Amino acid sequence: MKLWEISDQIERVIADSIDRETGELDEAALESLSELEGDLKVKATNVALYIVGEIAEGRAVEEHAKMLAKRASGHKRRAEKLKSYLERHLLHHLGAEDISDPRVQIKWRTSRAVEIEEGAVLPDELTRVTVAPDKKAITERIKAGEKVKGCSLVERRNMSIS
């Protein structure tokens, strides 16, 4: 759907109330939408049409972002490969000597990192474990009639727009 298919008043309220930095609508805008004259079903249809347009625009932006992310990834991989090449050759030929040019500087620093061998067995105090509820398993148990302390299935009403 195109924005021209939406009521001019509703479009104007929404467009004028969008925070340009975050893209969010403020509560005053939502209140203004409620105050507009007209049949509730017509207003709901017009707002739903705007939502459909926003979803379509969001998908288009996501697709473009994926394409740009793919390009960025290629640039980063090439840069890392060239950096590894440069590092190997400089160390072999010049050692860790700094190089300075008005356009770029190559400097060396010392760092430390822990390397853990494949299959190393560490004591518990040197490991981390993350625990999170398994909502799928909890749902299955409750559906099977089992009580799970502190958990319940709730029914929600979800709107869809198509």
ChimeraX commands (.cxc) that place a marker at each C-alpha (Angstrom):
marker #1 position 0.00,0.00,0.00 radius 0.5
marker #1 position 1.14,3.53,-0.69 radius 0.5
marker #1 position 0.83,6.42,1.71 radius 0.5
marker #1 position -1.49,8.23,-0.73 radius 0.5
marker #1 position -4.08,5.54,0.01 radius 0.5
marker #1 position -4.24,6.63,3.65 radius 0.5
marker #1 position -6.34,9.41,5.07 radius 0.5
marker #1 position -4.47,12.71,4.79 radius 0.5
marker #1 position -5.18,13.63,8.42 radius 0.5
marker #1 position -3.85,10.35,9.79 radius 0.5
marker #1 position -0.78,10.51,7.56 radius 0.5
marker #1 position -0.09,14.09,8.62 radius 0.5
marker #1 position -0.40,13.30,12.36 radius 0.5
marker #1 position 1.95,10.34,12.03 radius 0.5
marker #1 position 4.49,12.09,9.80 radius 0.5
marker #1 position 4.60,15.22,11.99 radius 0.5
marker #1 position 5.02,13.23,15.20 radius 0.5
marker #1 position 7.90,10.90,14.31 radius 0.5
marker #1 position 11.10,11.48,16.27 radius 0.5
marker #1 position 13.67,11.93,13.48 radius 0.5
marker #1 position 16.47,10.29,15.49 radius 0.5
marker #1 position 14.69,7.21,16.85 radius 0.5
marker #1 position 11.76,6.81,14.45 radius 0.5
marker #1 position 9.42,6.50,17.43 radius 0.5
marker #1 position 5.96,8.00,17.76 radius 0.5
marker #1 position 5.35,9.88,20.97 radius 0.5
marker #1 position 2.28,9.45,23.18 radius 0.5
marker #1 position 0.91,12.83,22.06 radius 0.5
marker #1 position 0.78,11.53,18.47 radius 0.5
marker #1 position -1.15,8.47,19.54 radius 0.5
marker #1 position -3.54,10.70,21.49 radius 0.5
marker #1 position -3.97,12.92,18.41 radius 0.5
marker #1 position -4.85,9.85,16.34 radius 0.5
marker #1 position -7.55,8.96,18.86 radius 0.5
marker #1 position -9.00,12.49,18.71 radius 0.5
marker #1 position -9.37,12.56,14.91 radius 0.5
marker #1 position -12.99,12.63,13.83 radius 0.5
marker #1 position -14.35,9.67,11.94 radius 0.5
marker #1 position -15.60,6.13,12.13 radius 0.5
marker #1 position -13.39,3.88,14.28 radius 0.5
marker #1 position -13.29,1.17,11.59 radius 0.5
marker #1 position -12.21,3.68,8.94 radius 0.5
marker #1 position -9.49,5.07,11.23 radius 0.5
marker #1 position -8.36,1.56,12.12 radius 0.5
marker #1 position -8.19,0.64,8.43 radius 0.5
marker #1 position -6.15,3.76,7.63 radius 0.5
marker #1 position -3.71,3.16,10.50 radius 0.5
marker #1 position -3.41,-0.50,9.43 radius 0.5
marker #1 position -2.61,0.66,5.87 radius 0.5
marker #1 position 0.12,2.89,7.27 radius 0.5
marker #1 position 1.48,-0.08,9.25 radius 0.5
marker #1 position 1.54,-2.21,6.09 radius 0.5
marker #1 position 3.52,0.55,4.36 radius 0.5
marker #1 position 5.95,0.80,7.28 radius 0.5
marker #1 position 6.49,-2.98,7.27 radius 0.5
marker #1 position 7.18,-2.92,3.51 radius 0.5
marker #1 position 9.60,-0.02,3.92 radius 0.5
marker #1 position 11.31,-1.81,6.82 radius 0.5
marker #1 position 11.78,-4.94,4.70 radius 0.5
marker #1 position 13.25,-2.88,1.86 radius 0.5
marker #1 position 15.68,-1.18,4.25 radius 0.5
marker #1 position 16.65,-4.57,5.77 radius 0.5
marker #1 position 17.36,-5.99,2.29 radius 0.5
marker #1 position 19.51,-2.99,1.43 radius 0.5
marker #1 position 21.28,-3.28,4.80 radius 0.5
marker #1 position 22.03,-6.98,4.07 radius 0.5
marker #1 position 23.58,-6.01,0.75 radius 0.5
marker #1 position 25.65,-3.29,2.40 radius 0.5
marker #1 position 26.68,-5.65,5.23 radius 0.5
marker #1 position 27.86,-8.17,2.63 radius 0.5
marker #1 position 29.95,-5.50,0.93 radius 0.5
marker #1 position 31.34,-4.33,4.29 radius 0.5
marker #1 position 32.23,-7.89,5.19 radius 0.5
marker #1 position 34.21,-8.27,1.96 radius 0.5
marker #1 position 36.14,-5.08,2.66 radius 0.5
marker #1 position 36.91,-6.22,6.22 radius 0.5
marker #1 position 38.10,-9.67,5.06 radius 0.5
marker #1 position 40.40,-8.13,2.44 radius 0.5
marker #1 position 41.77,-5.67,5.01 radius 0.5
marker #1 position 42.45,-8.48,7.52 radius 0.5
marker #1 position 44.14,-10.64,4.88 radius 0.5
marker #1 position 46.33,-7.73,3.76 radius 0.5
marker #1 position 47.12,-6.85,7.39 radius 0.5
marker #1 position 48.27,-10.44,8.05 radius 0.5
marker #1 position 50.37,-10.36,4.87 radius 0.5
marker #1 position 51.94,-7.02,5.84 radius 0.5
marker #1 position 52.61,-8.16,9.41 radius 0.5
marker #1 position 54.35,-11.38,8.30 radius 0.5
marker #1 position 56.53,-9.63,5.74 radius 0.5
marker #1 position 57.47,-6.69,7.94 radius 0.5
marker #1 position 58.42,-8.94,10.85 radius 0.5
marker #1 position 60.50,-11.13,8.53 radius 0.5
marker #1 position 62.31,-8.25,6.82 radius 0.5
marker #1 position 62.36,-5.35,9.31 radius 0.5
marker #1 position 61.39,-6.84,12.65 radius 0.5
marker #1 position 58.99,-4.85,14.80 radius 0.5
marker #1 position 60.22,-1.49,13.52 radius 0.5
marker #1 position 57.67,1.35,13.41 radius 0.5
marker #1 position 57.03,3.00,10.05 radius 0.5
marker #1 position 55.74,6.54,9.82 radius 0.5
marker #1 position 54.37,8.39,6.81 radius 0.5
marker #1 position 52.21,11.54,6.73 radius 0.5
marker #1 position 49.32,9.38,5.47 radius 0.5
marker #1 position 49.65,6.30,7.70 radius 0.5
marker #1 position 51.58,4.92,10.64 radius 0.5
marker #1 position 52.50,1.33,11.36 radius 0.5
marker #1 position 53.26,0.71,15.03 radius 0.5
marker #1 position 53.89,-2.41,17.03 radius 0.5
marker #1 position 52.70,-3.15,20.56 radius 0.5
marker #1 position 53.08,-6.10,22.84 radius 0.5
marker #1 position 50.01,-7.91,24.13 radius 0.5
marker #1 position 49.23,-11.05,26.09 radius 0.5
marker #1 position 46.46,-13.55,25.52 radius 0.5
marker #1 position 45.58,-16.88,27.07 radius 0.5
marker #1 position 45.59,-19.73,24.59 radius 0.5
marker #1 position 43.67,-22.85,25.62 radius 0.5
marker #1 position 44.61,-26.09,23.93 radius 0.5
marker #1 position 41.90,-28.16,22.27 radius 0.5
marker #1 position 40.45,-30.62,24.79 radius 0.5
marker #1 position 41.96,-28.91,27.85 radius 0.5
marker #1 position 40.15,-29.85,31.08 radius 0.5
marker #1 position 39.78,-26.86,33.39 radius 0.5
marker #1 position 38.66,-26.79,37.02 radius 0.5
marker #1 position 35.14,-25.47,37.65 radius 0.5
marker #1 position 36.39,-22.19,39.14 radius 0.5
marker #1 position 38.00,-21.34,35.78 radius 0.5
marker #1 position 34.88,-21.91,33.69 radius 0.5
marker #1 position 31.57,-20.12,33.20 radius 0.5
marker #1 position 28.16,-21.71,32.80 radius 0.5
marker #1 position 25.07,-19.85,31.64 radius 0.5
marker #1 position 21.69,-21.09,32.85 radius 0.5
marker #1 position 18.46,-20.05,31.14 radius 0.5
marker #1 position 14.92,-21.43,31.30 radius 0.5
marker #1 position 13.97,-23.88,28.52 radius 0.5
marker #1 position 10.57,-22.38,27.65 radius 0.5
marker #1 position 9.81,-25.05,25.07 radius 0.5
marker #1 position 10.33,-27.87,27.58 radius 0.5
marker #1 position 8.32,-25.99,30.22 radius 0.5
marker #1 position 5.45,-25.53,27.74 radius 0.5
marker #1 position 5.47,-29.23,26.85 radius 0.5
marker #1 position 5.33,-30.26,30.52 radius 0.5
marker #1 position 2.50,-27.88,31.37 radius 0.5
marker #1 position 0.53,-29.05,28.31 radius 0.5
marker #1 position 1.06,-32.64,29.50 radius 0.5
marker #1 position -0.64,-31.70,32.78 radius 0.5
marker #1 position 2.47,-31.38,34.91 radius 0.5
marker #1 position 2.79,-28.50,37.39 radius 0.5
marker #1 position 5.94,-26.39,37.01 radius 0.5
marker #1 position 6.41,-24.14,40.04 radius 0.5
marker #1 position 6.42,-20.45,39.11 radius 0.5
marker #1 position 5.37,-21.11,35.51 radius 0.5
marker #1 position 2.04,-20.99,33.70 radius 0.5
marker #1 position 0.77,-20.85,30.16 radius 0.5
marker #1 position -0.97,-17.60,29.34 radius 0.5
marker #1 position -3.21,-16.98,26.38 radius 0.5
marker #1 position -2.67,-13.73,24.54 radius 0.5
marker #1 position -4.52,-12.01,21.74 radius 0.5
marker #1 position -2.25,-10.97,18.89 radius 0.5
marker #1 position -3.36,-8.80,16.02 radius 0.5
marker #1 position -2.20,-9.48,12.48 radius 0.5
marker #1 position -2.28,-7.07,9.57 radius 0.5
marker #1 position -2.04,-8.23,5.98 radius 0.5
marker link #1:1,2 radius 0.2
marker link #1:2,3 radius 0.2
marker link #1:3,4 radius 0.2
marker link #1:4,5 radius 0.2
marker link #1:5,6 radius 0.2
marker link #1:6,7 radius 0.2
marker link #1:7,8 radius 0.2
marker link #1:8,9 radius 0.2
marker link #1:9,10 radius 0.2
marker link #1:10,11 radius 0.2
marker link #1:11,12 radius 0.2
marker link #1:12,13 radius 0.2
marker link #1:13,14 radius 0.2
marker link #1:14,15 radius 0.2
marker link #1:15,16 radius 0.2
marker link #1:16,17 radius 0.2
marker link #1:17,18 radius 0.2
marker link #1:18,19 radius 0.2
marker link #1:19,20 radius 0.2
marker link #1:20,21 radius 0.2
marker link #1:21,22 radius 0.2
marker link #1:22,23 radius 0.2
marker link #1:23,24 radius 0.2
marker link #1:24,25 radius 0.2
marker link #1:25,26 radius 0.2
marker link #1:26,27 radius 0.2
marker link #1:27,28 radius 0.2
marker link #1:28,29 radius 0.2
marker link #1:29,30 radius 0.2
marker link #1:30,31 radius 0.2
marker link #1:31,32 radius 0.2
marker link #1:32,33 radius 0.2
marker link #1:33,34 radius 0.2
marker link #1:34,35 radius 0.2
marker link #1:35,36 radius 0.2
marker link #1:36,37 radius 0.2
marker link #1:37,38 radius 0.2
marker link #1:38,39 radius 0.2
marker link #1:39,40 radius 0.2
marker link #1:40,41 radius 0.2
marker link #1:41,42 radius 0.2
marker link #1:42,43 radius 0.2
marker link #1:43,44 radius 0.2
marker link #1:44,45 radius 0.2
marker link #1:45,46 radius 0.2
marker link #1:46,47 radius 0.2
marker link #1:47,48 radius 0.2
marker link #1:48,49 radius 0.2
marker link #1:49,50 radius 0.2
marker link #1:50,51 radius 0.2
marker link #1:51,52 radius 0.2
marker link #1:52,53 radius 0.2
marker link #1:53,54 radius 0.2
marker link #1:54,55 radius 0.2
marker link #1:55,56 radius 0.2
marker link #1:56,57 radius 0.2
marker link #1:57,58 radius 0.2
marker link #1:58,59 radius 0.2
marker link #1:59,60 radius 0.2
marker link #1:60,61 radius 0.2
marker link #1:61,62 radius 0.2
marker link #1:62,63 radius 0.2
marker link #1:63,64 radius 0.2
marker link #1:64,65 radius 0.2
marker link #1:65,66 radius 0.2
marker link #1:66,67 radius 0.2
marker link #1:67,68 radius 0.2
marker link #1:68,69 radius 0.2
marker link #1:69,70 radius 0.2
marker link #1:70,71 radius 0.2
marker link #1:71,72 radius 0.2
marker link #1:72,73 radius 0.2
marker link #1:73,74 radius 0.2
marker link #1:74,75 radius 0.2
marker link #1:75,76 radius 0.2
marker link #1:76,77 radius 0.2
marker link #1:77,78 radius 0.2
marker link #1:78,79 radius 0.2
marker link #1:79,80 radius 0.2
marker link #1:80,81 radius 0.2
marker link #1:81,82 radius 0.2
marker link #1:82,83 radius 0.2
marker link #1:83,84 radius 0.2
marker link #1:84,85 radius 0.2
marker link #1:85,86 radius 0.2
marker link #1:86,87 radius 0.2
marker link #1:87,88 radius 0.2
marker link #1:88,89 radius 0.2
marker link #1:89,90 radius 0.2
marker link #1:90,91 radius 0.2
marker link #1:91,92 radius 0.2
marker link #1:92,93 radius 0.2
marker link #1:93,94 radius 0.2
marker link #1:94,95 radius 0.2
marker link #1:95,96 radius 0.2
marker link #1:96,97 radius 0.2
marker link #1:97,98 radius 0.2
marker link #1:98,99 radius 0.2
marker link #1:99,100 radius 0.2
marker link #1:100,101 radius 0.2
marker link #1:101,102 radius 0.2
marker link #1:102,103 radius 0.2
marker link #1:103,104 radius 0.2
marker link #1:104,105 radius 0.2
marker link #1:105,106 radius 0.2
marker link #1:106,107 radius 0.2
marker link #1:107,108 radius 0.2
marker link #1:108,109 radius 0.2
marker link #1:109,110 radius 0.2
marker link #1:110,111 radius 0.2
marker link #1:111,112 radius 0.2
marker link #1:112,113 radius 0.2
marker link #1:113,114 radius 0.2
marker link #1:114,115 radius 0.2
marker link #1:115,116 radius 0.2
marker link #1:116,117 radius 0.2
marker link #1:117,118 radius 0.2
marker link #1:118,119 radius 0.2
marker link #1:119,120 radius 0.2
marker link #1:120,121 radius 0.2
marker link #1:121,122 radius 0.2
marker link #1:122,123 radius 0.2
marker link #1:123,124 radius 0.2
marker link #1:124,125 radius 0.2
marker link #1:125,126 radius 0.2
marker link #1:126,127 radius 0.2
marker link #1:127,128 radius 0.2
marker link #1:128,129 radius 0.2
marker link #1:129,130 radius 0.2
marker link #1:130,131 radius 0.2
marker link #1:131,132 radius 0.2
marker link #1:132,133 radius 0.2
marker link #1:133,134 radius 0.2
marker link #1:134,135 radius 0.2
marker link #1:135,136 radius 0.2
marker link #1:136,137 radius 0.2
marker link #1:137,138 radius 0.2
marker link #1:138,139 radius 0.2
marker link #1:139,140 radius 0.2
marker link #1:140,141 radius 0.2
marker link #1:141,142 radius 0.2
marker link #1:142,143 radius 0.2
marker link #1:143,144 radius 0.2
marker link #1:144,145 radius 0.2
marker link #1:145,146 radius 0.2
marker link #1:146,147 radius 0.2
marker link #1:147,148 radius 0.2
marker link #1:148,149 radius 0.2
marker link #1:149,150 radius 0.2
marker link #1:150,151 radius 0.2
marker link #1:151,152 radius 0.2
marker link #1:152,153 radius 0.2
marker link #1:153,154 radius 0.2
marker link #1:154,155 radius 0.2
marker link #1:155,156 radius 0.2
marker link #1:156,157 radius 0.2
marker link #1:157,158 radius 0.2
marker link #1:158,159 radius 0.2
marker link #1:159,160 radius 0.2
marker link #1:160,161 radius 0.2
marker link #1:161,162 radius 0.2
view
